[in-house]
Amino acid sequence: MSFLDSIILGIVEGITEFLPISSTGHLILTSHILNLSQTEFLKSFEITIQMGAILAVVALYWRKLFLNKKIFLLVSTAFIPTAIIGFGLYKIIKGFLLSNNLVVLWALAIGGVILILFERWQKYRINRFKYSMRNSLGVHMPKFALDKKEEIRRIEDMGYWRAMGIGVFQALAVVPGVSRSAATIVGGMLLRVSRITIVEFSFILAVPTMIAATGYDLFKSGFSFSGREFLVLVVGFVVAFLVAIFSIKWLMGYIKNHTFTSFGFYRIVLAIIFALFLL
C-alpha cells in the first residue's frame, strides 16, 4: 500500500464513518478499486483508521462523554451487547465477512431499502398524528409535532434499557456494509429517541466501540507491522481524523432539515454500480 492509497482511504473513512452508508463497506470497495490485496495488514489498516475518525468525536464531544456521568454510564451500557457479539464473532468477521464483497453489496442494498421504508413509515406516523389532532381538537399540528410530544430529546433521559437496546442494534454492524451509524440511528428512533439525539448518541457510542475493536485487532495481530507499514497507518489515521471533524459538523446541520431517505437511495445505487463493476 502506498501513502497515496493511505490518504485516499483516510478521506473515504473520514467522510463515511458517521453517515448511514457503511464506512467499512466503502473502505473494502475502495480498496478493490485501488487494486489492493485483502492482506492481514489491509484488514488491520481499515479497522485502525476508523479509530482516527472516532477521535474526532472525542475532540468535539469530550465534555459529554467524560464530564457527564449519566451519559458515560449510558454509553457504557450500550457498549455491552456490541462487545459481547463483536469479540465472540471476531474470527468470522475478520476471516470471512471483511473479505466478502458480496456480503458488503447485499448489506448496502438491503440497508438502503430499510432506510427508505423506515423514513416513509416515520412520515406516515407523523401525518397520522397530525390528522387525528386536527379532527379531535380542530388545530393544525406543526411538522415533527409527534417527535416533540413522544420522543426522548436528551441523551440523559434515555434510560439504561433503551441504551442496551440501541447497543443491540449497533451490534448488527459487525456485518460489513450494514453501517454502525445507520443501525444505531434506526434502532434509536424505533425506541423513541429523537433524530438529533440519537445521532449525537451514535457519535459518542462509537468511541468505546472503535477503541475496543482497534485495540483488540492490534493485540491479535501482535503489532507485527514494518516501519513503513506503521507510517502508512499513521497517515491514514490522521487524514481520517481531520476529515471526520468536518463530516460530523455537516451531518448535524443536515439532519435538522432532512431525512435519511437520500442515503438509502445512495446505498442502493452504489450497490448496483459496484455489483456491475465487480461481477
N, C-alpha and C positions, 0 to 999 in steps of 0.2 A: 504494500500500500504506500502510495506517495503522499507527500504533505498536501498536495492539491486535493487528492481524494479525501484526506482527513478534513480539510476545510469545507469541502462540498457536503460531506456527511454531517459535519458540525452545524452548518447552516440549515440543512434539512431537519436535523434533530431539534434545533432551537425553535424553528417555526412550528413544527408539528407536535411537539411533546404535549402541549396544553390544549390543542384543538382536538375535537372529537373525530379525528381521521386516522389515528394509529401512527405514532412515531416509529414504532418497531417495524410495522409493515412498510412504511416509506423507506426506512433505512435498508431493509432487505431488498426491496425493489430497486432502490438507487444503487446499491452495491452490484446488483445484476447488470444494470445499465453501464456501470463503470468497469464491468468485467472483472470484478474482484471475486476471488475464490472464497467459498464459505469455510475458511480455516478456523481453528480454535481462537486464533488471535482476533480475527474479524468479529466473531461472535462476542468475545470479551470487549472489543472496542465498541460495538453497538450498545452494549449494556452500560459500559463505563461513561460514554459521553452523555448518556441520559442523566447521569449524576451532575454534569456541568449545567444542564438545563434546570435541574432541580434546585441547585444552589441559587439560581435567580429568584426562586420563591423565598428562600431564606433571606436574601438581600431585601426583598420587598415586604415580606410578612413576618419578619423575625419577632416583632413585638407580640403579635397574636399567638405565635407558636410557642415562644419561650417565656413570655411575661404574663400570659393569661392561663391560669391553672386549669380552668374548666375546659378551654379549647384544647390544651395539651392532653388532658385525660380523654376527651372525646376522640382525638386523633389516635391516641394510643389504643383505645378500644376498637376503632375501625380498622386498625392495622392488624389485629389478631387473626381474623379469617384469612387475609391475604398471606400472612406469614406462614400459617399452617399449610395452606394449599400450595403456595409457591415453593417452600422448602421441600414439601412432600413430593412434588412433581418436577423437581429441578432436573433430573436426568432426562425425563421425557421432553421437557421444554427445550433444553439446550441440545439434546441429541437428535430430536426429531422435528419438533414444531418450528424452531428458528431456522431450519434449513429447508422447510417445505413451502415453496412458493404457492402451491395450490391451496394450502390452508390459509395463507395470507389473503389470496384473491377472494376466496369464498367468504372469509370473515369480513373483508372490506365491503363486499356487495351486500351480504345479509345485514351487516350493521347499518349500512346506508338505508336499506328498506325499513329497518326498525326505527331509525331516527325520523324518517318521513312520516311513518304511520303514527309514531308517538306524538309528534308535533300536531298532526291533524286531530288526534284524539284530545290533546290539550285544548286546541281551539274549539272543538265540539263541546267540551266540558264548560268552558268559559261562556260560549254563546248560549248554551242551555241555561246556565245560571242567570245570565242577564235577561233572558226571555222570561224565566219564571219570576224574577224580581219585578219586571215591568208589569206582568199580569197580576201579581199579588199586591204590589204597592203602588203601581202606576208611576214608577220612577225609572229614569234611564240610568243604567249602571255603566260606569266608565270602563275602558279597556283594562284588563287584568284585575278587575274587581274581585274575582274569585280568588286570585292569588293573595290579595291583601286580606281577605276575610278568613281564609282557611290555612294558609301555608306558613311554615316556620320562616321567619325573616332574619333571625340572628343565629349564628353558629352555636352560641351558648345555650340556646333554647331547644336544641335538637333532641337531647336525651340519649342515654347510653345504648338502649336497644335499637333506636333508629341509626345511631352511628355504627353499631355492629352490622345492621342490615346493609348499610352503604358499603361497608368493608367486604361483605359477601359479593355484592355486585362488582366491586373493584377486582376481586379475585378472578372474575371471568376473563380479565385481560391477560391472563397467563397464556392465552391463545393469541399469537401474533396476528395483528390485523383487526382485533376486536376494538382496541383503543381503551386505555385505562381511564382517560378523562370522559369518554363517551359512556362507558359502563357506569362510572361513578355518578355522572350528572343525571343520566336517565334513572338510575336507581334512586338517587336522592329526590328527584322530582316525583317519582312514584310514591315515595314515602312522605310526601307533602312538605318538602323543603323548597323554598322559593328558588327561582332560577339563578339569581345573582349570588345568593347564599351558598348554594351547592357548588357553584363554580369556584368560589373562594375556598370552600372546604376541600374541593378536589385538588386545588393547588397545594394546600398545606398538607393534605394526606399523602401527597406524592413524596414529601421529604423523607419520612421514615421508610416508606416503601422502596424507594430507589436507593437509599443508603444501604438498606439491608440487601437488596438484590446485587448491587455493585460489590459490596464488601464480601458477600458470600461467594460470588463468582471469582473475585480475585483470590480469595482464600483457596478455592477449589483448583484454580489454575496454577497455584503455587507461585504467583508473581514471576512466572518464567518468561519474561519478555526481555528482548535485547535492548541495548541502549537506544537504538534508533526507533524501535517499536514504542518504547516508553515516551519518546519525544513526539511521535505521531499521536499517541494517546493524549498528551498534554495539549497539543494544538487543537485537536477536535474538541476536547473538554472546554477550553477557553472560548472557542468560537461558539459552541452551543450555549454557554453561559451568557454571552453578550447578546446573541440573537434572541434568546428566550426572554430576556427582560422586556424587549420591545414587543414580543409576541403576547406576553401576559397583559401588558397595558392595552394593546389593541383589542384583545378579546373582551376585556372588561368593559371597554367602550362599546364594542359591537353588540353585546348581548342586551344592552339597555333598550335597544330598539329593534332587535332582530331575533328570529328563532334559529334553530339548528337545521332547518329544512335544507338550506343550501349546502350544508356539509354532507347531508345524506345523499343528495344528488351527485355531489363531487365524488364521494366514495364509490358510488355505482359506476360512474363514467370512468374513474381511474381503474377500477377492477376490470372493466371491459377492455380498455385500451391495453393494459398490461397483459390480460389474457391473450389478446390477439398477438401482442409482441412476443410473449413467452412461448405460446403454443403454436 
